[in-house]
Amino acid sequence: NSVIFIADKNISDLTGIENFIRILQLDVRNNNLSELDLSNLYEVYYIYADNNQLVNINLPNSDRLARIDIANNNLTELDLTSYPNLSGLKVSYNELTSLDLHPDATFNYLECDNNRLTNLDLSGMSGTLFGLNCSNNQLTELDLSMLPNLGLILCANNQLTQLNLHVEPRSLYMLDCSNNQLSTLTVPSNLYFS
C-alpha cells in the first residue's frame, strides 16, 4: 500500500499507472494530463488531479474512494453514482453540464462552482454536507431543504428563482445567493445571524 506523489512534474502521460493496484493516495495535480485511467486502483482513497487538462477520467470501481479533487480541468461529464463514501469533492472550473452523485453520499463539502451545471440534485444527501459552492453555473433551482447542517452556501451567479433553506440555527455562517433571479428566499424564523 502506497502513496504516489508526482505533482508539478509537467507529465502528460501516465500510461501504466493502472498496474499500481495497491495505491491508497494518488497526487498528480499540476501536470499536463488529458486522460487518466484509474480503473484498476481498487484501494485508492484519495485522488488529487486538479490543474491538468483532463477531458476524460476513468475512476476505479471501488466504494473506498473518499475524496476526489479534479478542479481546473476540461471535464464535460462525471458520473459518481457508484461512490457512496465520498466525503469531499472538488470539480470546480470544468465544463460540466451535469453532475451525477450517489443518492446516499455523505459529503462534508462539495465544490462544483464555475461549470455549466443546469441541475444539481442533492435530495438524497445526508445531513453531513457542511459546505456547498455551486456559484457561477446555470442552475435554475436548488433544493437544500434536506441539508440542515450547511454552514457555507455559495450559490451566486446562477439563474435561481427560489431558494429554500432548512438549516439548523447557528449552523449557517455564510450565505451568498447574489446575482440570481430570486423572488423567494425561505429561511427558518429562528436563524441566527451575527
C-alpha positions, 0 to 999 in steps of 0.5 A: 500500500502506497502513496504516489506523489508526482505533482508539478512534474509537467507529465502528460502521460501516465500510461501504466499507472493502472498496474499500481493496484495497491495505491491508497493516495494518488497526487498528480495535480499540476501536470499536463494530463488529458486522460487518466485511467484509474480503473484498476486502483481498487484501494485508492482513497484519495485522488488529487488531479486538479490543474491538468487538462483532463477531458476524460477520467476513468475512476476505479470501481471501488466504494473506498474512494473518499475524496476526489479533487479534479478542479481546473480541468476540461471535464464535460461529464462525471458520473459518481453514482457508484461512490457512496463514501465520498466525503469531499469533492472538488470539480470546480472550473470544468465544463460540466453540464451535469453532475451525477452523485450517489443518492446516499453520499455523505459529503462534508463539502462539495465544490462544483462552482464555475461549470455549466451545471443546469441541475444539481440534485442533492435530495438524497444527501445526508445531513453531513454536507457542511459546505456547498459552492455551486456559484457561477453555473446555470442552475435554475433551482436548488433544493437544500431543504434536506441539508440542515447542517450547511454552514457555507452556501455559495450559490451566486451567479446562477439563474435561481428563482427560489431558494429554500433553506432548512438549516439548523440555527447557528449552523449557517455562517455564510450565505451568498445567493447574489446575482440570481433571479430570486423572488423567494428566499425561505429561511427558518424564523429562528436563524441566527445571524451575527 
